[in-house]
Amino acid sequence: MHVLALCGSLRQQSRSLALLQAMRTLAPGRLDFTLFTGLGELPLFNPDLEPCAPSPVQALWSAVTQADALVIASPEYAHGVTGTIKNTLDWLVGLVPFTDKPVAVLNPSHRAQHADDALREILRTMNAQLIPEACLRIPVTACELNAEALASDPALSPLIRSALAALESFHANSLPRQGES
Ligand SMILES: Cc1cc2nc3c(=O)[nH]c(=O)nc-3n(C[C@H](O)[C@H](O)[C@H](O)COP(=O)(O)O)c2cc1C
């Protein structure tokens, strides 16, 4: 299974990024977990550019097309989603393979809900398949733990593992069974 992770914060010390890095650490070997690092290179979305998309956009489209599922962790800015994640998703609105893509949304805040709700609404509008059991609040923005410490934290690592398990189980259940056409 190929999982592509998208982080809605461009900060070097981003807690959302640390959460996704911890998830990559905890992912079982059979799961290919890739963190897409080019979101800061995407130009502002402009439909006029789509027919001849710049290379950072092509790279995003290719990574999303190849992924079996996406994981998004993104903070809340002024009660909304970050420009980074909105711009990324705007580039994906017209990408046919995005339709029905299984997506897990991780809310990295211990208190914020506006951005999480808005992000899910955007994804539903884009016809993504939200995986409810994998969409969790994993509160990391208020703690100072790095990715390594998050991956071994007794309270947070079980939440991260359960999101991973939910992703795998959703994927397994969506595969055609033997004998089914
Ligand atoms: C411009 C800006 C606006 C913010 N607005 C909110 C907000 O509305 N609600 C909230 O809970 N936190 C808000 N925060 C705090 C961030 O969610 C917090 O700093 C978080 O750790 C940022 O995510 P990151 O560590 O992944 O970059 C804001 C931070 C910034 C920089």
The ligand as an ORCA input file, in Angstrom:
! r2SCAN-3c Opt
* xyz 0 1
  C      -0.848     32.951     11.441
  C      -1.263     31.977     12.515
  C      -2.592     31.859     12.862
  C      -2.992     30.930     13.838
  N      -4.321     30.799     14.124
  C      -4.722     29.839     14.995
  C      -6.116     29.613     15.239
  O      -6.975     30.254     14.680
  N      -6.456     28.629     16.104
  C      -5.514     27.876     16.755
  O      -5.876     26.983     17.529
  N      -4.189     28.064     16.536
  C      -3.780     29.021     15.679
  N      -2.436     29.192     15.437
  C      -1.483     28.367     16.146
  C      -1.029     27.207     15.270
  O      -2.083     26.319     14.996
  C       0.118     26.490     15.956
  O       1.202     27.393     16.032
  C       0.560     25.235     15.250
  O       1.591     24.648     15.993
  C       1.077     25.518     13.872
  O       1.257     24.276     13.219
  P       2.700     23.764     12.807
  O       3.462     23.574     14.102
  O       2.447     22.479     12.103
  O       3.329     24.815     11.949
  C      -2.026     30.127     14.487
  C      -0.659     30.261     14.128
  C      -0.284     31.157     13.154
  C       1.170     31.255     12.752
*
